Amino acid sequence: MDLQMLAADLISRTEAAVEQIAGLSAHTGITFKVADVVDAVERDLPSDYPAPATDGSLTRRHVIKSMAEDILTGAMYEGHA
C-alpha cells in the first residue's frame, strides 16, 4: 500500500471511530477523550498494518491522534466545501 492510500485508509478508519464514539457519547452523555478514538482505531487495525518508519518520535498513535483532533475540530475539512 503506498503512503497516499495508507493515509486515506487511516483517515477513513479514524473518521469511523470518531463517528461511533461521538455518537455513543451523544446518546449516553458520557464524555470521551481523543485517546479513546486512538484506542478504537488501534484495536481495529490488522496486526500487519504499517507503522511509521522513524526514530520512534512519531508513532502511529501520534498520527491517529492528530487525525482525530483535526476531524473533531473540522480542520481536516477546511477548504473542502
N, C-alpha and C positions, 0 to 999 in steps of 0.2 A: 504494500500500500504506500503510495507516495505521500509526501508531507501535506500537500493540499487536501487530499482525500482523508488523511488521518485527522487533520484539523476539523474538517467538515463533519466527520463522524463523531468526534469528541464533542463538538458544539451541539450536535443533534442529541446525543446522549445526555448532555448537561441540561439542555432545554427541557427534555422529557422529565428529568429528575426534578428540576425546579417546578415544573407544572404539577407534578404529582405531589411533591412535598408542600408547595404553597396551597394547593387545593385541599389537602388534608388539614393544613393549618387553618384555612378559612372555615372549614366545616367543624373543626373541633375547638378552635380558639387557642390551641397550643402553639406557642411561637416556635420558630425554628431558626437555626444558625446556618450560615453558608457552609460550615463544616459538615452539617447534616446532608447537604446536597453533594458535597465532595465524597462523603462516605457512601452514599447511594450509588453514585456513578462508579466508584471504585469496585463496589460489590458486584455490579452487573457486568464488569468488563471480563472478557475471556482471559484465561490465565496467560495466554501468549500475546496479549495486547502490548504493542510497543510503548516504551517509556523513553523520555528524552535522553539522549546520549550526551551527558555533560559531566562536569566535575562533581556533580551532586548538589550544586547550589540551586538548580532548577529541577524540581521533581515533577512528575505527572500531577501530583496533588496540587502543586503550586499553579500549574496550568489550568486545571479544572476549577480551582478557587477563583482565579482571575476571570475565567469564562463565566462562572456563576454570578460573580459580582457585576460583571458587565451586562448579563441578562437581566438581573434584578433591578439594576439602575436604569436600564434602557440604552446604555452606552453601546451595546452590541448592535443596536438597530439604528443608531443615529445616521442620517444620510441615506437610509434605505426605505424611504416612504413609498 
